[in-house]
Amino acid sequence: MLKAFPIVLALAILCAAMAREVKAWGFELHELIARQAQAMLSQQAKTMLESLLAQEEGASLPSISTWADKHREFPTATWHYVNFPKGQCQYEQARDCPEGHCVIEAFAQQLKLLQTSKDPAEQLRALKFVVHLTSDVHQPLHAAWGEDRGGNRFQLQAFGRGSNLHAFWDSTLARQAEGGLEALESDVKLQMARLDTLRPERMGEGRNPMEPWALESCRIVAEDGFYPSSREVDQAYVQKHRPTLVRRLAQASRRLAETLNRVAAAR
């Protein structure tokens, strides 16, 4: 028992370090995605959510969207992202997601539980992860390079303050954009209206949609200029990348709604 203690302690320290270093969209953006998804839910999905959320007083889709960030522990702390070798936007499970502890495989596991579990409490927990991880993977740096921990170790100056690229994309980009969060949500609504003119995404039977969503994020990170060469971001960087931010938030919102609609329709 005593011999096992250092191993347990090391795992706890590692998990705590990951929880500090690997974050997600700011709480405001998770809630924004949930609000926009909520507006696209079918009546079946609304009924399903009403039943599951009734287990917790006052719970709503926006309120549970941040639950997974508030309950980080081993191994779920690693479920929020997937790391790729630098410049390689191609998923290999054995290399990129050993033992299934990454956003791609964790999403599939939790989606299956939401679809098949007979335990309402287990279903609600799975719902919380499905909602949160759908949002997470649309933050480009949650499917990025392992060598700098998804931009967490890429230090920079952002409007006169020290930060890192991951933290900047989590929340600073949204707050620094013209009009702030209110204007951002308005633009996300407009972008979703454009997406509504497209056909719903078709996912093959048994296919995990999280993989192509993650690869989309990876390809954004690989674009020229995503990593600022001067290690300083300014208003020009914000203006250049705000359309990407709006598009990813709109895609996350629509895909979350479509996922929940499909689950409810199959019940």
C-alpha angles and dihedrals in degrees: 000000000000091000090055093053097080090051092050090046091050092051091050092050091047092050091049091050092051091048090054095044104039112058133158142223108321114268090256092060094047088053091046091055091048092050093050092046090050090060090058099049121123119235089254091054092047090052092048092050093045089056095047097042091050086078089075122048112244095003119153136168092264093046094053093044092086098039094101092056090053094050106050115159138140119323100003092064088076094049093083099073148015124222124216130190108265112281095006112112094179124108121229111173097205091052103033104031112029112187090003095280101141136085095267098055096032090056091052091049094049093043089054091051091050089052100043112021117110092199111093092204091052090047091052092050090049090049090054091054094044090053094046100041092048087059095042097056091056090062096091095222092059087075101038144100120333093205093073097027094250095312094312090117096042100099120203146156115256116188093329097317132099114248142135132252095252094052090046092056092043095064118328093075091055094046095046095049116103111278094015124231096334093057090042093057090048090054091047089055090052091048090050090052088057091048089052089066089063126079116264112264112267115224120192119239109280094005117137107229091197092077097064090041090055092047089053089057092047092053090052090054090050093057119111111265098020088110104050108234092211092050087234127106122202139167091288090059090048093051092047096051102033092090089056090050091050092047094049093048091049093047092049091050095049095043092049091052092047091049093052091044091054092048092050093046091054095051 
